[in-house]
Amino acid sequence: MAGEKITEQSSRYDHLEKMSVLELLSSMNKEDQAVPLAVQEVIPNIEKLIEAIVENMIGGGRLFYIGAGTSGRLGILDASEIPPTYGLPTGVVIGIIAGGWKAITTPVENAEDDEAQGWKDLEAHGVNEKDVVVGVAASGSTPYVIGALRECQKRGIVTGSISSNPNALVSAVADYPVEVIVGPEFVTGSTRMKSGTAQKLVLNMISTTVMIQLGRVEGNRMVNMQLTNEKLVDRGTKMVMEKTGLQDYEQAKQLLLENKSVKNAVIAYNQAQIH
């Protein structure tokens, strides 16, 4: 039985148009402070989801995020940052949004109401039982997401969900549901606010922890980051110097560029020292 839709309840604030800029900012900030505390309450649930993701990805599986509107965009954002940050190939963590790529910047009418399309979009990526599919839906009742997860479960594909309502419909089709109850939004029903912030925090926790568990971080450094600009090359060069003891910046930089990542550069340096 689905619970009440807290995300649709009236804001604790009224007559917003009569507030000063300072009052608006202070009130929004006060509301936002509740979000990380709400996330803290469900860390055990997030842990279970992450453990399932890690297990499947070690076995060659992929991670999918699927959502509509803000939820879909946040999933795509998280997925798109994995290759440059952790050096994982594109297509291992995948974000899917109702309405397709156009919906990233432009609302697509009724896309989230199509219960069958979510599974079709997953099928286009060859989703299979090795993968994990996480539905992201603030209300927890998005047909596009629910339909996708239901079809996954029928086929033995591990599912998770992130929502902001208790006993959400999407939780019923998720093997590992995460419900972050942040309360009514500052602007009634505007789930791009607190609910969106909660989703971003949870997505950060999922992807970062998974990447650490998969060995994409050493110490506290992104040793597999892509060298896509001078800032990252400089950061990587200094990491190589720190890890190898090299004093010559240009030598360390050349070693880095030749080996494409900090991790590979250090391995190459250590092998050269042995021989």
N, C-alpha and C positions, 0 to 999 in steps of 0.2 A: 504494500500500500504506500503510495507516494505521500510524503509529508507536505507540510505547508510550504508555499513558495516565499521564503523570507526575502529573496532577491526582488520580489515585486511589492513588498510592503512599503508603506509610505515612509518617506524620509523623516528622520528625527528633527529635521529643520524645516521651516516654512518661510514664506515671503522672502525667498532668496534674492529676488530682484530689488528688495529694499535694503539689503546688506551692503556695507562698504566693501571695498576690495580687501581690506585687512580682515574684516569679519569673515568673508568668504574663505580666504586663505587659512585663517586660524581654525575655522570650523572643519574644513576639509582635512587639514593636518591632524586634527584631533581624531577624526574618524579613521584616517589612515593608520594611526598608531595601533589600532586594534587588529590590523591584518597579520603582522608577524606572530602575534600571540595566538591567533586562531590557527595559523599554520603549525605552531608549536604543539598544539593539542593533537594533531593528527600525524606527527612524525612516525609513530609506529606503523601506521597504514602506508605512509610513503616508503618506509623501509622495506616492507613486504613487496611492494610493487617494484622497487629498484632491484631487490634480490632476484626476482623473477626475470627482469630485463637482462641483468648481468648474466645469469645462467644461460638464457637463450642466445645472447649475443656471443658468448664464448663458444657456443655450439654453431656459430655461423649465421645466426638470425639477425634480423634488422629491427629497428624501433620506428614505429609509425605514430605520429600524432594526427588526429583527425578532429576537425571542429568547424564551426560556422562563425562568421563575423569576427569580433575581437578574439574569441577563443581560437578560431582557426588561424588568424594572423599571428597570434603569440606562439602557436605550435610551429608555424613556418619560420618565425624568427629564431626560435631555439634550434630547430633543425639546421637552418642555414649557417649558423655560427659554429657548428661542430667541425667542419673541414678546416677552416682557417685557424681555429683555436687549438684543435687537438690533432690535426693532420689526418683525420679519418677520411677515407674516400667519400665523395659525394654519392648519395644513394644508400648509405647505411642507416642514417637517421633521416626520416622523410616526413615532411609536413604536408598535409592535405587539407584543403579548405573547400567548403560547399560553394559551388559556383565557379570553381577553377581559378586560374591565376588572375583573371579579371577582378575577382572578388577581393583580392588583396588591397586594392585601392578604391574599388567601386562596388557598392552594394549590388548584389544580383537578386532580383525579385524572386521570392518563394524558394530559393535554393535550399535553405535549411529545412524546409518542410517536406522535401522529397526523401522518403524513408528508404527507397531502393537505391538511390544514387551513391550513397556512401560506400556501400559494398562494391558497386561497379567501379568507383574510383580506386578502391584498394586492389581490386582484381587487375586493373590496368598496370599495377606495379608488381603483379605476380605474387601477392601476399600468400604466405603458406604457414604451416604449423611450426616452423622454426622462429617465426617473427612474434613480436609483441605489438599490439595495437592499443594505444591510449586515447580514449575519447575525452575531449576537452569541451565542456559545456557548462557555463555558469549556472543556468537554470536547472540543468540536469534533465531537461525534457526535450532537447532538440531531436526531431525525428531523423534527420540525416545521420546524426551520430549514433543514436540508439539502434537504428536499422543496421548500420555497419557493424557494431559490436555484436548484435544478435546473430548475424550471419557468421561472424568470426567464431563465436562460441559453438555454433552448429558444426563447425569444421575443426574444432579442437585447437583453435588459435588463441593464445593467451591474451586476455584483455584487461585493461585498467581504465580508470576514469578519474577526472578531476572536475568537481562541481562545487556549488556554494549553497546547496539546499540539503536539508536532512532527508534521508530516505528517498533520494532522488531516483527518478525512473532509470536514469543511465546506470546507477549503481547496481540495479538488478541484473544488468547484462555485462557487468564487469567482474572479473575474477578478483581484482584488487582495486576496490573503489576508494577514492580519497574525497571526503566531503569537508571542505574548509568553510565553516559557517561564519561569515564576516558581518552579517546583519544587513539591514536595509542600506541602500546606497544614499549618498548625500543628495544627489538628484534622483528622485524616485525611479527605480527600474533601470538606471544607467549602469549596467554591469561592466562597462569598460573601466569603471573606477575601482572600488575596493575588490570586487570579484576578479577583475582583470589583474590587479596587483597581486592578489593571492595566487592566481594561476602562474604569473611570471615567477614568483618566488618558488613555487613547487617545481616548475619546469627547470629553473636554475638548479635546484637541488637534485632533480632526477639526472639531468644530462651531466652535470659536473661530477656527481658521485659515480655514475656509470663509467665515465671516462677515466676517473682515478682508478676504479676497480679493474679496468681493462688495461692499465699500465701506461696510460697516455700522459701521466704526470709523474715527475720524480722530485722528491723533496716537496717544494711548493711551486715548482716551475712547469711551464708549458713546454716540455722538451720536444714536442712533435708539431709545434705551430708552423703554419705555412709562412714562408718568408716573402710576404706580398708587398712590403714597403720598407723604406729605409729605417723607420722606427723599429720594426720587428727584426730587421737584419742586425741593427745595433744592439738590441736587447739580446738576441741570440748569440752574437759575438762575445758579449760580456759574460754570458752564461758558459760558453765554451772555455773562455779564459779561466773562469772560476773553477770549472770542473776538471780542467786539464793541467792548470798551473802555468799555461802559456802566458808570457808577458807581452809578446808582440801582438798588438791589436790586428794589424793587417794579416798576419799569419793565421790568427784565429778566424778572422773573417773569411779568408780564402778556404780554410778547412770547412767552415760552415757551409759556404756556398757550393762547394764541391759535393758535399754529402747531403744537402737539402734539408737537414734538420739538426738540432742540437744533439739529440740522442745518437743519430748516426755519426755525427762528427766526433763525438767523444769515443764511440766504439772504434772508429777508424784510427783515432789518435792512439788509443790504448793498444790496439793490435800492432800498430807501427812500432810502438815502444818495445813490445815483446820480441819483435823480429829485428 
